[in-house]
């Protein structure tokens, strides 16, 4: 997935990604200009619904604009211990943060 977004300082953008945690995969931030954007990732509350073991849950990604500038964000879904394997999925987001 590739996406381009524009945020103002302190504005938030959220997206959801499918998680394959039951199969050992995690989403990892491999690129981000931390002076321009911050990223937090949380899993959706699966406690509200009974899910079968190993079911995919949604990962909520929150991107906040910190100061004016550009940030290229790359998230990869991989098994942490598989250092020589290609990621199962990649998400690239180009962010432009403008002033208030």
Number of C-alpha atoms within 10 A of each C-alpha: 8 10 10 10 10 14 22 16 18 17 14 15 15 12 11 15 16 14 19 20 18 12 12 13 19 19 24 15 15 9 14 19 13 13 13 20 26 17 16 11 17 11 14 12 10 12 7 7 7 8 11 7 7 11 14 16 18 18 20 17 17 16 21 20 27 20 19 17 17 18 20 15 22 16 20 19 22 22 19 13 9 10 9 6 10 12 17 13 13 15 15 15 18 15 24 19 22 18 12 10
